[in-house]
Amino acid sequence: MRISERGLFNSSFLPRNQNQMPDRTFPPPWSSEEHSGYYVVRDRNDQGLAYIYYENEPGRRQVAKLLTKDEARRIAINVAKLPKLLRRPLNNHYHADAHAVSARSHQSDRRRAVTL
């Protein structure tokens, strides 16, 4: 008898909320720390969120398709900045510029209608 026939992978045996993602948070600030051969990004509770591996030796790096140490460091630093970037309010200048462009476009449409 195959495993699937026994119903182990049958969704009717799973609780209804099994397919939902758990409500989990990863509190800021996030930090990156260097280890031998990798960087790790951790949240305030010391939970490891991302591991970015690197290799210094060019031959081994090409074979394993790993990042350089500098590439891994930059990625780890930028991942650690994500909570701060995601909380930042939208740039008001962008919205003001978009509104001004829309208003100018509307005015030029009215002028064209008058001259026609």
C-alpha positions in Angstrom: 0.0 0.0 0.0 1.4 3.4 -1.0 1.6 6.3 1.6 -0.9 8.4 -0.4 -3.4 5.6 -0.3 -3.3 5.5 3.5 -4.4 9.1 3.6 -1.3 10.7 5.1 -1.3 13.3 2.4 -5.0 13.6 2.1 -6.0 17.2 3.0 -9.3 16.1 4.6 -7.2 14.8 7.6 -5.6 18.2 8.2 -7.2 20.8 10.4 -9.0 23.5 8.5 -6.5 26.3 9.3 -3.5 24.1 8.5 -2.9 25.9 5.1 -2.8 29.3 6.7 0.5 30.9 7.6 1.0 31.2 11.4 0.8 34.7 12.9 4.5 35.1 13.5 6.5 38.3 13.9 10.2 39.0 13.7 10.6 42.0 15.8 13.1 44.7 14.8 15.8 45.7 15.0 17.4 43.1 12.8 21.1 42.7 12.8 23.7 40.9 10.7 26.7 39.1 12.1 29.7 37.5 10.4 30.6 33.9 11.0 33.2 31.7 9.3 31.9 31.3 5.7 28.5 33.0 6.2 26.6 35.9 7.5 23.4 35.5 9.6 20.6 38.1 10.0 18.8 37.9 13.3 15.8 39.6 14.8 15.6 41.2 18.3 14.8 37.7 19.8 18.0 36.2 18.3 15.9 34.2 15.8 18.0 33.4 12.7 16.2 34.8 9.7 18.6 34.6 6.8 22.0 32.8 6.2 24.1 34.2 3.4 27.1 32.0 2.5 30.3 33.1 0.9 33.7 31.7 -0.2 36.9 33.6 -0.4 38.8 31.2 -2.6 37.9 32.0 -6.3 38.2 28.4 -7.5 35.9 26.9 -4.9 33.6 29.9 -5.1 33.0 29.3 -8.9 32.5 25.5 -8.4 30.0 26.0 -5.5 28.5 29.2 -7.1 28.9 31.1 -3.8 29.1 34.8 -3.3 32.2 36.8 -2.4 32.5 37.9 1.2 31.8 41.5 0.2 28.6 40.5 -1.8 27.4 38.4 1.1 28.1 41.2 3.6 26.2 43.8 1.5 23.2 41.4 1.1 23.1 40.7 4.9 23.2 44.4 5.7 20.4 45.2 3.3 18.2 42.3 4.6 18.7 43.6 8.1 17.4 47.0 7.0 14.1 45.6 5.7 12.0 46.3 8.8 13.0 50.0 8.8 12.4 50.3 5.1 9.0 48.7 5.2 7.8 51.0 8.0 8.9 54.2 6.2 5.9 56.3 5.0 5.5 56.9 1.3 7.5 59.7 -0.1 5.1 62.7 -0.1 7.2 64.4 -2.8 6.3 61.7 -5.2 2.6 62.1 -4.6 2.8 65.9 -4.9 4.7 65.6 -8.2 2.2 63.1 -9.5 -0.6 65.4 -8.6 1.1 68.4 -10.2 1.7 66.4 -13.4 -2.0 65.4 -13.4 -3.1 69.0 -12.9 -0.9 70.3 -15.7 -2.2 67.5 -18.0 -5.8 68.5 -17.2 -5.0 72.2 -17.9 -3.4 71.5 -21.2 -6.4 69.3 -22.2 -8.7 72.2 -21.4 -6.6 74.6 -23.4 -6.6 72.2 -26.4 -10.4 72.0 -26.2 -10.7 75.8 -26.2 -8.4 76.3 -29.2 -10.1 73.6 -31.3 
